[in-house]
Amino acid sequence: MKKFIEKLHFITHDIAQYTHIEQTQLACEAGAKWIQYRCLSKTDDDLLADINQIAAICDDWGATLIVTNHIHLKGKADIQGFHLEDMDADFIALRNQIGEEFTLGGSANTVEGLIRLANEGADYAGFGPYASTNTKPNSFPLLGLAGYTTAVEQLKIANITFPILAVGGISLPDVGPLLQTGIDGIAVSSAIAQAEDLYEAYQDFYKQIE
């Protein structure tokens, strides 16, 4: 079942300036249509308290709500899908677990990872990191523009059509060059959530995407 994947994903995270709920509210007011709730620091009860409020905001504004990891919360809140960050996860099993109606995204750092996600039933991939990022510290190689260009070319050769979103350390001037590589969109967290004006920052990115 092919699903619509928004071109601009806003990923919430733990920051001092705003709660996840406040980040969602401001982003949706600015026009966000895809919210990825990424919180790895709370208990299930606290996660659900957040998610229920965020889901209500997303419903009010017509935004899709994706939850990072926490797939065990399926059916406990109005969630439209999940994004799994474990690059070794069995996506065939995950798809069987959540069913076709939920959107299922995965993370990849290599072309081989992208192909595996496509073949195992993921609906899209967050491909990165593009550049250095403090939101999700890791030791994976930075892809740069060349990494995305190569990935798009390799997927065409393999005759695989699969939505790829750049993620990791993306700033506003990067958006145009990234889209020119042929990827489908971008996922942004810090450059929006930690901007001086979250509302304005989201709109600036949205204008670059459109």
Backbone as numpy.savetxt, mean C-alpha at the origin, in Angstrom:
# Nx Ny Nz CAx CAy CAz Cx Cy Cz
-10.49 -13.19 -9.90 -11.34 -12.00 -9.90 -10.44 -10.74 -9.90
-10.43 -10.03 -11.03 -9.61 -8.84 -11.12 -10.25 -7.70 -10.33
-9.44 -7.01 -9.54 -9.95 -5.95 -8.70 -9.36 -4.60 -9.09
-10.13 -3.55 -8.81 -9.62 -2.20 -9.07 -8.59 -1.85 -8.00
-7.45 -1.36 -8.45 -6.38 -0.95 -7.53 -6.11 0.54 -7.74
-6.33 1.32 -6.72 -6.13 2.77 -6.78 -4.66 3.10 -7.08
-4.44 4.23 -7.75 -3.08 4.62 -8.14 -2.26 5.21 -6.99
-2.95 5.78 -5.99 -2.25 6.39 -4.85 -2.74 5.75 -3.56
-1.82 5.03 -2.91 -2.14 4.40 -1.63 -1.53 5.24 -0.51
-2.35 5.60 0.46 -1.83 6.29 1.64 -1.73 5.29 2.77
-0.53 5.18 3.34 -0.27 4.21 4.41 -0.12 4.96 5.73
-1.00 4.67 6.68 -0.87 5.27 8.00 0.27 4.59 8.76
0.83 5.29 9.73 1.83 4.67 10.60 1.90 5.41 11.92
2.62 4.83 12.86 2.75 5.41 14.20 3.62 6.66 14.16
3.01 7.80 14.40 3.75 9.06 14.46 3.19 9.89 15.61
3.98 10.86 16.04 3.59 11.69 17.18 2.52 12.72 16.79
2.58 13.20 15.55 1.70 14.30 15.16 0.22 13.93 15.13
-0.07 12.74 14.59 -1.47 12.35 14.39 -1.65 10.88 14.75
-2.83 10.54 15.25 -3.19 9.14 15.40 -3.49 8.56 14.02
-3.62 7.25 13.95 -4.00 6.62 12.69 -5.38 7.12 12.24
-6.25 7.32 13.20 -7.60 7.80 12.88 -7.54 9.22 12.31
-6.74 10.08 12.92 -6.60 11.45 12.44 -5.95 11.48 11.05
-4.95 10.62 10.84 -4.32 10.54 9.52 -5.35 10.16 8.46
-6.18 9.18 8.80 -7.21 8.73 7.85 -8.21 9.84 7.56
-8.67 10.51 8.59 -9.66 11.57 8.41 -9.12 12.67 7.50
-7.92 13.13 7.77 -7.33 14.21 6.98 -7.09 13.76 5.54
-6.57 12.54 5.37 -6.31 12.04 4.02 -7.60 11.91 3.22
-8.65 11.38 3.86 -9.93 11.23 3.16 -10.53 12.59 2.82
-10.41 13.54 3.72 -10.90 14.89 3.43 -10.16 15.49 2.24
-8.89 15.09 2.07 -8.08 15.59 0.96 -8.33 14.85 -0.34
-9.12 13.76 -0.27 -9.47 13.03 -1.48 -8.99 11.60 -1.55
-8.40 11.07 -0.48 -7.87 9.70 -0.51 -8.98 8.68 -0.76
-8.70 7.74 -1.63 -9.64 6.67 -1.94 -9.09 5.29 -1.57
-7.88 5.28 -0.99 -7.27 4.00 -0.60 -6.43 4.24 0.65
-6.87 3.66 1.75 -6.17 3.80 3.03 -5.62 2.43 3.43
-4.32 2.38 3.67 -3.72 1.16 4.20 -3.34 1.44 5.66
-4.03 0.77 6.55 -3.78 0.93 7.98 -2.62 0.03 8.36
-1.49 0.66 8.74 -0.29 -0.11 9.09 0.08 0.19 10.53
-0.34 -0.70 11.41 -0.02 -0.55 12.82 0.42 -1.90 13.35
1.67 -1.97 13.80 2.23 -3.23 14.27 2.55 -3.17 15.75
1.96 -2.19 16.46 2.35 -1.93 17.84 1.22 -2.10 18.85
0.04 -2.59 18.41 -1.11 -2.63 19.31 -1.66 -4.04 19.47
-2.40 -4.23 20.54 -3.11 -5.50 20.77 -4.31 -5.58 19.82
-4.87 -6.77 19.69 -6.03 -6.94 18.81 -7.18 -6.02 19.19
-7.44 -5.89 20.50 -8.54 -5.03 20.93 -8.31 -3.58 20.51
-7.09 -3.11 20.66 -6.78 -1.73 20.27 -6.77 -1.57 18.76
-6.30 -2.60 18.06 -6.35 -2.56 16.60 -7.79 -2.44 16.11
-8.66 -3.25 16.67 -10.06 -3.23 16.24 -10.74 -1.91 16.60
-10.35 -1.32 17.73 -10.91 -0.01 18.09 -10.53 1.02 17.04
-9.26 0.98 16.60 -8.81 1.87 15.53 -9.55 1.55 14.23
-9.53 0.29 13.85 -10.05 -0.12 12.55 -11.53 0.21 12.41
-12.30 0.01 13.47 -13.73 0.31 13.38 -13.97 1.79 13.12
-13.19 2.65 13.76 -13.34 4.09 13.51 -12.83 4.47 12.12
-11.73 3.88 11.72 -11.17 4.16 10.39 -12.11 3.65 9.30
-12.71 2.47 9.52 -13.65 1.93 8.54 -14.85 2.85 8.36
-15.31 3.44 9.46 -16.45 4.35 9.37 -16.08 5.59 8.57
-14.87 6.10 8.77 -14.41 7.25 7.99 -14.30 6.88 6.51
-13.72 5.72 6.24 -13.58 5.27 4.85 -14.95 5.10 4.19
-15.90 4.56 4.92 -17.25 4.41 4.38 -17.86 5.77 4.06
-17.66 6.73 4.95 -18.21 8.07 4.73 -17.65 8.72 3.46
-16.38 8.44 3.18 -15.70 9.11 2.06 -15.53 8.22 0.84
-16.01 6.99 0.91 -15.91 6.09 -0.23 -14.52 5.58 -0.49
-13.75 5.37 0.58 -12.37 4.91 0.44 -12.27 3.42 0.77
-11.36 2.75 0.11 -11.06 1.34 0.37 -10.14 1.25 1.59
-10.44 0.33 2.50 -9.60 0.12 3.68 -8.87 -1.21 3.57
-7.55 -1.11 3.56 -6.67 -2.28 3.55 -5.90 -2.30 4.87
-5.78 -3.46 5.48 -5.04 -3.60 6.73 -3.73 -4.33 6.48
-2.64 -3.78 6.99 -1.34 -4.42 6.86 -1.25 -5.60 7.82
-0.92 -6.79 7.28 -0.81 -8.01 8.07 -2.14 -8.26 8.81
-2.12 -8.77 10.03 -3.31 -8.96 10.87 -4.48 -9.63 10.13
-4.15 -10.60 9.30 -5.18 -11.25 8.49 -6.18 -12.01 9.37
-5.79 -12.26 10.61 -6.68 -12.96 11.54 -7.88 -12.10 11.94
-7.85 -10.80 11.58 -8.97 -9.92 11.91 -10.06 -9.95 10.84
-9.88 -10.77 9.84 -10.90 -10.91 8.79 -12.26 -11.24 9.42
-13.28 -10.49 8.99 -14.63 -10.73 9.47 -14.97 -10.04 10.77
-13.99 -9.39 11.40 -14.24 -8.73 12.67 -14.44 -7.22 12.53
-14.26 -6.71 11.31 -14.44 -5.29 11.04 -14.69 -5.13 9.55
-15.11 -3.93 9.16 -15.43 -3.66 7.76 -14.15 -3.35 6.99
-13.40 -4.41 6.71 -12.11 -4.33 6.02 -12.29 -4.86 4.60
-11.73 -4.16 3.61 -11.87 -4.62 2.22 -10.72 -5.51 1.76
-9.62 -5.50 2.51 -8.51 -6.33 2.08 -7.33 -6.25 3.03
-6.28 -6.98 2.68 -5.09 -7.06 3.51 -3.84 -6.93 2.64
-2.80 -6.36 3.25 -1.49 -6.30 2.60 -0.51 -7.04 3.49
0.10 -8.09 2.94 1.05 -8.89 3.70 2.48 -8.48 3.35
3.26 -8.12 4.37 4.62 -7.65 4.14 5.64 -8.78 4.08
5.28 -9.96 4.55 6.18 -11.11 4.55 6.41 -11.58 3.11
7.62 -11.36 2.61 7.90 -11.72 1.21 7.99 -13.22 0.98
8.00 -13.98 2.06 8.04 -15.45 1.93 6.67 -16.08 2.19
5.65 -15.28 2.40 4.33 -15.81 2.72 3.76 -16.63 1.56
2.98 -17.62 1.90 2.32 -18.48 0.91 1.01 -17.81 0.50
1.02 -17.14 -0.64 -0.16 -16.38 -1.05 -1.28 -17.27 -1.59
-0.95 -18.46 -2.02 -2.00 -19.41 -2.40 -2.82 -19.77 -1.17
-2.13 -20.06 -0.06 -2.82 -20.38 1.18 -3.57 -19.17 1.72
-2.96 -18.00 1.61 -3.62 -16.78 2.10 -4.89 -16.49 1.31
-4.81 -16.67 0.01 -6.01 -16.45 -0.82 -7.11 -17.43 -0.45
-6.74 -18.67 -0.23 -7.74 -19.66 0.18 -8.35 -19.29 1.53
-7.53 -18.69 2.38 -7.98 -18.33 3.72 -8.98 -17.17 3.70
-8.73 -16.16 2.88 -9.59 -14.96 2.93 -10.68 -14.96 1.86
-10.51 -15.79 0.82 -11.51 -15.83 -0.24 -11.25 -14.79 -1.32
-12.02 -14.88 -2.39 -11.81 -14.01 -3.55 -12.34 -12.60 -3.36
-13.28 -12.41 -2.43 -13.90 -11.10 -2.32 -12.99 -10.04 -1.71
-11.96 -10.47 -0.96 -11.05 -9.53 -0.34 -9.87 -9.22 -1.26
-9.44 -7.97 -1.23 -8.23 -7.58 -1.95 -7.02 -8.08 -1.16
-6.04 -8.62 -1.88 -4.85 -9.17 -1.24 -3.60 -8.61 -1.92
-2.85 -7.83 -1.17 -1.61 -7.25 -1.70 -0.40 -7.85 -1.00
0.73 -7.80 -1.69 1.96 -8.32 -1.11 3.13 -7.40 -1.39
4.22 -7.65 -0.69 5.44 -6.86 -0.87 6.47 -7.66 -1.64
7.27 -6.97 -2.45 8.33 -7.63 -3.21 9.50 -6.68 -3.37
10.69 -7.27 -3.54 11.89 -6.48 -3.77 12.62 -6.92 -5.03
12.13 -8.00 -5.66 12.76 -8.52 -6.87 11.69 -8.83 -7.92
12.12 -8.96 -9.16 11.21 -9.34 -10.23 10.65 -10.73 -9.96
11.49 -11.61 -9.45 11.03 -12.96 -9.13 9.92 -12.93 -8.09
10.06 -12.00 -7.13 9.02 -11.84 -6.12 7.72 -11.35 -6.71
7.82 -10.43 -7.66 6.62 -9.93 -8.34 5.91 -11.05 -9.09
6.68 -11.84 -9.81 6.10 -12.94 -10.60 5.44 -13.96 -9.68
6.08 -14.24 -8.55 5.49 -15.19 -7.61 4.16 -14.66 -7.07
4.11 -13.38 -6.70 2.86 -12.81 -6.20 1.76 -12.89 -7.26
2.12 -12.56 -8.49 1.13 -12.61 -9.58 0.62 -14.03 -9.78
1.52 -15.00 -9.72 1.13 -16.39 -9.96 0.38 -17.02 -8.79
0.57 -16.46 -7.58 -0.05 -17.06 -6.39 -1.35 -16.36 -5.98
-1.82 -15.41 -6.80 -3.15 -14.88 -6.54 -3.23 -13.55 -5.84
-2.09 -12.85 -5.67 -2.15 -11.50 -5.11 -2.79 -10.56 -6.14
-3.40 -9.50 -5.66 -4.06 -8.55 -6.56 -3.14 -7.41 -6.98
-2.10 -7.16 -6.21 -1.14 -6.10 -6.54 0.11 -6.30 -5.68
1.17 -5.59 -6.03 2.41 -5.65 -5.25 2.88 -4.26 -4.89
3.30 -4.11 -3.64 4.08 -2.95 -3.23 5.53 -3.29 -3.47
6.15 -2.64 -4.43 7.49 -3.00 -4.90 8.48 -1.95 -4.41
9.43 -2.38 -3.57 10.36 -1.40 -3.05 11.42 -2.06 -2.17
12.21 -1.24 -1.48 12.05 0.21 -1.38 12.67 0.95 -2.56
12.00 2.03 -2.95 12.54 2.90 -3.99 13.78 3.62 -3.49
13.69 4.18 -2.29 14.80 4.90 -1.69 14.82 4.61 -0.20
15.77 5.18 0.50 15.89 4.96 1.94 14.65 5.47 2.66
14.18 4.70 3.63 12.98 5.08 4.37 13.11 4.72 5.84
12.58 5.59 6.70 12.57 5.32 8.14 11.24 4.73 8.60
10.24 4.74 7.72 8.94 4.20 8.09 9.00 2.70 8.29
9.74 2.04 7.41 9.88 0.59 7.49 11.35 0.24 7.25
12.20 0.42 8.29 13.63 0.13 8.13 13.86 -1.31 7.69
14.73 -1.49 6.71 15.06 -2.84 6.25 16.38 -2.79 5.51
16.88 -3.96 5.18 18.18 -4.06 4.50 18.05 -4.47 3.04
16.83 -4.39 2.49 16.64 -4.76 1.10 17.32 -3.74 0.18
17.83 -4.18 -0.97 18.47 -3.24 -1.90 17.48 -2.18 -2.39
17.96 -0.94 -2.50 17.14 0.13 -3.03 16.98 -0.07 -4.53
15.77 0.12 -5.05 15.50 -0.17 -6.45 15.84 0.98 -7.38
15.60 2.21 -6.93 15.82 3.34 -7.83 14.94 3.24 -9.06
15.03 4.22 -9.93 14.22 4.20 -11.15 14.53 3.00 -12.03
15.80 2.64 -12.10 16.21 1.53 -12.97 15.55 0.23 -12.56
15.36 0.03 -11.26 14.74 -1.20 -10.78 13.31 -1.35 -11.26
12.58 -0.23 -11.31 11.19 -0.28 -11.77 11.12 -0.45 -13.29
11.99 0.22 -13.99 12.03 0.07 -15.46 12.30 -1.38 -15.84
13.28 -1.98 -15.18 13.63 -3.37 -15.46 12.47 -4.30 -15.13
11.82 -4.07 -13.99 10.71 -4.94 -13.58 9.57 -4.89 -14.58
9.21 -3.70 -15.03 8.12 -3.56 -16.01 8.48 -4.29 -17.30
9.71 -4.14 -17.74 10.16 -4.81 -18.97 10.11 -6.32 -18.81
10.59 -6.82 -17.67 10.63 -8.27 -17.44 9.23 -8.88 -17.35
8.30 -8.17 -16.75 6.93 -8.68 -16.68 6.28 -8.70 -18.05
6.61 -7.73 -18.89 6.09 -7.74 -20.26 6.62 -8.94 -21.02
7.90 -9.22 -20.86 8.51 -10.37 -21.53 7.85 -11.68 -21.07
7.52 -11.73 -19.77 6.88 -12.93 -19.21 5.37 -12.95 -19.48
4.87 -11.92 -20.16 3.44 -11.81 -20.49 2.57 -11.83 -19.23
3.05 -11.09 -18.21 2.32 -10.99 -16.94 1.83 -9.56 -16.77
0.52 -9.41 -16.61 -0.08 -8.11 -16.32 -0.44 -8.08 -14.85
0.22 -7.21 -14.10 0.09 -7.24 -12.65 0.37 -5.85 -12.10
-0.54 -5.27 -11.31 -0.34 -3.92 -10.80 0.85 -3.81 -9.85
1.75 -2.88 -10.17 2.93 -2.63 -9.36 2.86 -1.21 -8.82
3.05 -1.09 -7.51 3.10 0.22 -6.89 4.46 0.42 -6.23
5.10 1.53 -6.57 6.38 1.86 -5.93 6.12 2.26 -4.50
7.04 1.89 -3.60 6.88 2.22 -2.19 8.26 2.38 -1.55
8.33 3.23 -0.56 9.57 3.36 0.20 10.36 4.61 -0.13
10.27 5.61 0.71 11.09 6.81 0.56 10.74 7.69 -0.62
9.49 7.65 -1.05 9.08 8.43 -2.22 8.73 9.86 -1.79
9.32 10.83 -2.47 8.99 12.24 -2.24 8.27 12.78 -3.47
7.70 13.96 -3.34 6.87 14.50 -4.42 7.59 14.57 -5.76
8.84 15.04 -5.83 9.50 15.11 -7.14 9.76 13.76 -7.79
9.66 12.68 -7.01 9.90 11.34 -7.55 8.72 10.79 -8.34
7.54 11.34 -8.13 6.32 10.72 -8.66 6.33 10.65 -10.18
6.58 11.77 -10.84 6.58 11.78 -12.30 7.56 10.79 -12.90
8.85 10.84 -12.52 9.81 9.87 -13.05 9.43 8.42 -12.76
8.86 8.15 -11.59 8.46 6.77 -11.28 7.34 6.30 -12.21
6.35 7.14 -12.42 5.24 6.75 -13.29 5.70 6.55 -14.73
6.74 7.27 -15.13 7.26 7.12 -16.49 7.92 5.76 -16.72
8.24 5.04 -15.64 8.83 3.71 -15.80 7.78 2.68 -16.24
6.50 3.05 -16.12 5.43 2.13 -16.52 4.73 1.45 -15.37
5.09 1.78 -14.11 4.40 1.19 -12.98 2.98 1.76 -12.89
2.17 1.16 -12.03 0.75 1.51 -11.98 0.43 2.59 -10.97
1.29 2.81 -9.99 1.00 3.81 -8.98 2.06 3.83 -7.90
1.75 4.54 -6.81 2.70 4.66 -5.71 1.97 4.51 -4.38
2.73 4.11 -3.37 2.24 4.07 -2.00 3.12 4.99 -1.17
2.48 5.87 -0.41 3.22 6.90 0.32 2.78 6.92 1.78
3.74 7.12 2.66 3.42 7.24 4.08 4.01 8.53 4.64
5.30 8.52 4.98 5.92 9.64 5.69 5.82 10.97 4.96
6.01 10.95 3.64 6.01 12.21 2.89 4.68 12.93 2.97
3.62 12.19 3.30 2.31 12.80 3.50 2.01 12.98 4.99
2.13 11.89 5.76 1.72 11.92 7.17 2.58 12.86 8.00
3.85 13.00 7.65 4.73 13.83 8.45 5.02 15.19 7.80
4.26 15.51 6.78 4.40 16.83 6.16 3.84 17.90 7.10
4.22 19.13 6.86 3.72 20.23 7.70 2.20 20.32 7.64
1.64 20.02 6.48 0.19 20.04 6.29 -0.20 18.76 5.57
-0.73 17.78 6.30 -1.06 16.48 5.72 -2.06 16.62 4.59
-3.09 17.42 4.80 -4.13 17.62 3.79 -3.53 18.13 2.49
-2.72 19.16 2.59 -2.11 19.75 1.40 -1.13 18.79 0.74
-0.37 18.05 1.56 0.60 17.10 1.02 -0.09 16.01 0.22
-1.21 15.49 0.76 -1.92 14.46 0.01 -2.39 15.00 -1.33
-2.96 16.18 -1.34 -3.45 16.76 -2.58 -2.32 17.00 -3.58
-1.15 17.37 -3.10 0.00 17.57 -3.99 0.37 16.26 -4.68
0.38 15.16 -3.93 0.69 13.85 -4.52 -0.42 13.43 -5.49
-1.65 13.65 -5.09 -2.77 13.26 -5.94 -2.72 13.96 -7.30
-2.37 15.23 -7.29 -2.28 15.99 -8.55 -1.19 15.41 -9.44
-0.11 14.93 -8.85 0.97 14.34 -9.64 0.56 12.99 -10.25
-0.26 12.27 -9.52 -0.74 10.96 -9.99 -1.71 11.13 -11.15
-2.62 12.08 -11.02 -3.64 12.28 -12.03 -3.09 12.97 -13.26
